Amino acid sequence: MKLLIQYLILGLALLLLQNDALASSSFSSYNMSEEEQQPTPHNNYADTRYNLRHLMSEKKKAKLLQQTNKKVLMKQLMKQQNNNNDGQGEKQTKKEKKKNNNNNNEQTGEEEEEDESSASEEQVVQKTTQPTPSPTKPLKTNTLSQCFTTSTYRTLENDIQSISNSISRSKDRAHFFGGILRLAAHDFMDFDRRADTSAKFGSDGCLEMNHSSNVGLDTIWCTNCQLQQLYEEKYEQLIGVADYWIASANAVIRITSGGALDLMNSYRWGRTDNKRCSGSGDRLPTSSGCSEIERVFIRNLGLSWSDSVALMGAHTLGSGSRDR
C-alpha cells in the first residue's frame, strides 16, 4: 500500500510540471460551488487528484474498519473468555456442590450410624435395668442372663465365705449369717397377695429399717456394712438388691449346712427393686402368737402350715437378743 502511494505522488509531481497553467485553471474551477462551476474539459490532473483523495479515503475507511474489526474481535474474545471462566466456575461450583453433598451424605450416614449405635446401646441398657416383674422366671432377653452365670453365683458364695472368715468372734459371725437370712426373709414376708398390684410388696429390696420388726438389720445392710460394700463394688451392675439378698441368703444356707443344702438350681433372678415401701413393716408378724403366723404366712403369703413351721425354723440360725 505504501509503495502504491509513492508512485501516485511521483506521477502527480510530473503532471504539475507539465500542465502548470492548466492545473491552476482546473484547480480554481474545482473549488467553485456547484452553482458557479462551469463545465470544463476532461483532464488527467483532476482525475489524479480525485483518485488520490478517493484512495486516501478508502485507506482511512480500511484502517477504521480494521480498528473496528479489531475492537469487535477483542470484545468477542473477552466475551468468550468470560463465558469460559463462567463455565469453569459453574463446573467448579457443581463439583464443589457435589463434593459437599457427598460429604454431607457421609456425615449424615455417620450420624445415622451413631444414632443407630446410640439407640442400640440404649436398648441394651433398658434391657439390663428393666428385668421381668415375675421373680420366679429367668429373664430371656435381659443382659443379666449373660452376666449372672452359675460361676458368678459360686463366686458370690465364696465372697460371703471370705467375709465370714474375716470375723473372729463366733457370736458376730452368727449375727452376720443370721442377719443375711433375716434380711432376705423380711423382704419377701411383707408380700400380701390380696393387696392391690401397686402395693403387694414382696421381695423388692426395700425395707423399713426404722420399724420395730426390722431392728438390728441396719447392722447388716448399711453404708459401712461389708455386705452392702461387696454389692456396690462387685455385683451392682449384674443384679438388683432383691436378687442379691436372696443369692446371699442361699449362700449362707449352703455354707452353714456344710454344703448339704445347695439352692442354686432353684434360684431365680429378675426381681424388681423398689425405693419406697411405706407400710411394709406393719405386714411382718409380731410376737403375739399363732394368729400372726396365720395372718402373714397363711393368708398373706398363701403358704401351708407345714411351710410356716419350716420357715419359722430359720430362726435357729444366728443369735438371739432382747434388743433384736
C-alpha positions in Angstrom: 0.0 0.0 0.0 2.8 2.5 0.8 4.6 1.8 -2.5 1.5 2.5 -4.4 1.0 5.8 -2.7 4.6 6.8 -3.5 4.1 6.0 -7.2 1.0 8.1 -7.2 2.7 11.1 -5.6 5.6 10.9 -8.2 3.1 10.9 -11.1 1.3 13.9 -9.6 4.6 15.8 -9.4 5.3 15.2 -13.1 1.8 16.3 -14.1 2.2 19.5 -12.1 5.4 20.4 -14.0 3.9 19.8 -17.5 0.5 21.4 -17.0 1.1 24.3 -14.6 -1.3 26.7 -16.3 -4.0 24.2 -16.9 -3.6 22.8 -13.4 -4.2 26.3 -11.9 -7.3 26.8 -14.0 -8.7 23.4 -13.2 -8.0 23.8 -9.5 -9.9 27.1 -9.4 -12.9 25.7 -11.2 -12.8 22.6 -9.0 -13.1 24.7 -5.8 -16.1 26.7 -7.1 -19.5 26.0 -5.7 -21.9 23.9 -7.7 -23.9 26.9 -8.8 -20.8 28.9 -10.1 -18.9 25.9 -11.5 -18.8 25.8 -15.3 -18.3 22.7 -17.4 -14.6 22.1 -18.1 -12.9 19.7 -20.4 -11.7 16.4 -19.0 -8.0 16.5 -17.7 -5.7 14.0 -16.1 -4.8 16.2 -13.1 -8.3 16.3 -11.9 -8.7 12.6 -12.2 -5.4 12.0 -10.4 -6.3 14.3 -7.5 -9.7 12.7 -7.3 -8.2 9.3 -7.3 -5.7 10.3 -4.7 -8.4 11.7 -2.4 -10.5 8.6 -3.0 -7.6 6.4 -2.3 -6.8 8.2 1.0 -10.5 8.0 2.0 -10.5 4.2 1.2 -7.3 3.8 3.2 -8.9 5.6 6.2 -12.0 3.5 5.8 -9.9 0.3 5.7 -8.0 1.4 8.7 -11.1 2.4 10.5 -12.7 -0.9 9.5 -9.6 -2.8 10.7 -9.7 -1.0 14.0 -13.4 -1.6 14.3 -13.0 -5.3 13.5 -10.1 -5.5 16.0 -12.3 -4.0 18.7 -15.2 -6.3 17.8 -12.8 -9.2 17.8 -11.4 -8.2 21.2 -14.8 -7.9 22.6 -15.7 -11.3 21.2 -12.6 -12.8 22.7 -13.2 -11.2 26.0 -16.8 -12.4 26.0 -15.7 -15.9 25.1 -13.1 -15.8 27.8 -15.7 -14.6 30.3 -18.1 -17.4 29.2 -15.3 -19.9 29.6 -14.5 -18.6 33.0 -18.2 -18.7 33.9 -18.4 -22.2 32.6 -15.4 -23.3 34.6 -16.8 -21.5 37.6 -20.1 -23.3 37.2 -18.3 -26.6 36.7 -16.2 -25.9 39.8 -19.3 -24.9 41.7 -21.1 -28.0 40.6 -18.1 -30.1 41.6 -17.9 -28.3 45.0 -21.6 -28.8 45.5 -21.3 -32.4 44.6 -18.4 -32.8 46.9 -20.2 -31.0 49.7 -23.3 -33.1 49.1 -21.2 -36.3 49.3 -19.6 -35.0 52.5 -23.0 -34.2 53.9 -24.3 -37.6 52.9 -21.3 -39.3 54.5 -21.7 -37.1 57.6 -25.4 -37.9 57.7 -24.7 -41.6 57.3 -22.2 -41.4 60.1 -24.7 -39.6 62.3 -27.4 -42.2 61.4 -24.9 -44.9 62.3 -24.1 -43.1 65.5 -27.9 -42.7 66.2 -28.4 -46.4 65.5 -25.5 -47.3 67.7 -26.8 -45.0 70.4 -30.3 -46.5 70.1 -28.8 -50.0 70.3 -26.8 -49.0 73.4 -29.9 -47.5 75.0 -31.9 -50.7 74.2 -29.2 -52.8 75.9 -29.2 -50.6 78.9 -33.0 -50.7 79.1 -32.9 -54.5 78.9 -30.3 -54.5 81.6 -32.1 -52.2 84.0 -35.7 -53.4 83.4 -36.0 -57.0 84.5 -39.2 -59.0 84.3 -41.7 -58.3 87.0 -42.0 -62.0 87.8 -39.5 -63.2 90.4 -40.0 -66.9 89.6 -38.8 -66.9 85.9 -35.4 -66.0 84.5 -35.1 -63.2 82.0 -34.8 -64.5 78.5 -33.9 -61.1 76.8 -32.2 -59.5 79.7 -28.4 -58.9 79.6 -28.2 -60.3 83.1 -28.8 -63.8 81.6 -25.4 -63.4 80.0 -23.7 -61.9 83.1 -25.0 -63.6 86.2 -23.9 -67.2 85.5 -23.5 -70.2 87.7 -19.9 -69.2 88.0 -20.9 -65.8 89.3 -23.3 -67.4 91.7 -20.5 -69.5 93.1 -18.2 -66.5 93.3 -20.8 -64.7 95.4 -20.8 -67.7 97.8 -17.1 -67.6 98.1 -17.2 -63.8 98.8 -19.7 -64.4 101.6 -17.5 -67.2 103.0 -14.5 -64.8 102.9 -16.3 -62.1 104.8 -17.4 -64.7 107.5 -13.8 -66.0 107.8 -12.6 -62.4 108.5 -14.9 -62.2 111.5 -13.0 -63.5 114.5 -15.8 -63.7 117.1 -18.2 -66.6 116.6 -21.1 -64.5 118.0 -20.5 -61.8 115.5 -20.2 -64.4 112.7 -23.5 -65.9 113.8 -25.1 -62.4 113.7 -23.6 -61.9 110.2 -25.1 -65.2 108.9 -28.4 -64.9 110.7 -28.7 -61.3 109.7 -28.4 -62.1 106.0 -31.1 -64.8 106.2 -33.4 -62.5 108.1 -32.8 -59.6 105.7 -34.0 -61.7 102.7 -36.9 -63.2 104.7 -38.2 -59.9 105.9 -38.0 -58.5 102.4 -40.4 -61.2 101.0 -42.6 -61.6 104.1 -44.3 -58.2 103.6 -46.0 -59.7 100.5 -49.8 -59.6 100.5 -51.4 -61.4 97.6 -54.8 -59.7 98.4 -53.5 -56.2 98.1 -53.6 -54.0 95.0 -50.9 -54.7 92.4 -49.0 -51.4 93.3 -48.9 -52.3 97.0 -48.3 -56.1 97.0 -44.6 -55.5 98.0 -42.7 -58.8 98.4 -39.1 -59.4 97.5 -38.2 -55.9 96.2 -35.0 -54.9 98.0 -36.9 -52.5 100.2 -37.3 -52.5 104.0 -38.4 -50.0 106.6 -35.3 -50.1 108.6 -36.7 -47.9 111.4 -39.6 -50.3 112.0 -39.6 -52.3 115.2 -39.8 -55.6 113.3 -36.6 -54.8 111.5 -34.4 -53.8 114.4 -30.8 -54.9 114.0 -30.9 -55.2 110.2 -29.3 -51.8 109.9 -26.1 -53.5 111.1 -26.2 -55.9 108.2 -27.2 -53.6 105.4 -25.6 -50.1 105.7 -23.1 -47.9 104.0 -20.2 -49.3 106.1 -21.5 -52.8 106.2 -19.4 -55.4 104.4 -22.4 -57.0 102.7 -23.5 -53.7 101.1 -20.0 -52.7 100.2 -19.5 -56.0 98.4 -22.7 -55.5 96.4 -21.7 -51.9 95.3 -18.2 -52.8 94.4 -18.8 -56.1 92.5 -22.4 -57.1 91.9 -24.5 -53.9 91.5 -24.1 -54.0 87.7 -25.2 -57.6 87.5 -28.3 -58.0 89.7 -30.7 -55.9 91.8 -30.7 -55.6 95.6 -33.6 -58.1 96.0 -31.8 -60.8 93.8 -28.6 -60.1 95.7 -30.2 -60.6 99.1 -31.8 -63.9 98.0 -28.5 -65.2 96.5 -26.6 -64.2 99.6 -29.1 -66.0 101.8 -28.8 -69.1 99.7 -25.0 -68.9 100.1 -25.4 -68.7 103.9 -27.7 -71.8 103.9 -25.1 -73.8 101.9 -22.2 -72.6 104.0 -23.8 -73.3 107.3 -25.2 -76.7 106.2 -21.7 -77.8 105.2 -22.8 -78.0 101.5 -25.8 -80.3 102.2 -28.4 -77.7 101.2 -27.5 -76.2 97.8 -30.3 -74.0 96.4 -28.5 -72.8 93.2 -30.7 -74.9 90.8 -33.9 -73.4 92.4 -32.6 -69.8 92.3 -34.4 -67.4 90.1 -33.4 -63.8 89.4 -35.2 -60.8 87.8 -36.9 -59.2 90.8 -37.8 -55.5 90.5 -36.4 -53.3 93.2 -38.4 -50.5 94.9 -37.1 -47.4 96.6 -40.2 -46.9 98.7 -42.2 -49.4 100.6 -44.1 -47.4 103.3 -46.3 -49.7 105.5 -44.3 -52.8 104.7 -43.1 -53.2 108.3 -46.7 -53.5 109.6 -47.2 -56.6 107.5 -44.5 -58.5 109.2 -45.6 -60.9 112.1 -45.3 -59.7 115.6 -44.5 -61.9 118.6 -48.2 -62.2 119.8 -48.7 -65.9 118.9 -50.0 -68.2 116.2 -52.6 -65.7 115.0 -49.8 -63.6 113.5 -48.4 -66.8 111.8 -51.8 -67.4 110.3 -52.2 -63.7 109.2 -48.9 -63.4 107.5 -47.9 -66.9 106.3 -51.2 -68.4 105.6 -53.4 -65.5 104.5 -51.0 -63.0 103.0 -48.3 -65.4 101.6 -50.6 -68.3 100.8 -48.3 -70.9 102.5 -49.4 -74.1 104.2 -49.0 -74.7 108.0 -46.1 -77.1 107.2 -44.4 -74.4 105.1 -44.9 -72.0 108.0 -43.3 -74.3 110.5 -40.3 -74.8 108.2 -40.0 -71.1 107.8 -40.0 -70.4 111.5 -37.2 -72.9 111.9 -34.9 -70.5 110.1 -34.7 -68.5 113.4 -32.5 -71.2 114.8 -29.7 -69.7 112.7 -27.9 -66.7 114.2 -28.2 -65.4 117.7 -30.9 -64.1 119.9 -31.1 -60.8 121.7 -33.7 -58.9 123.7 -32.9 -55.9 121.6 -33.5 -57.8 118.4 
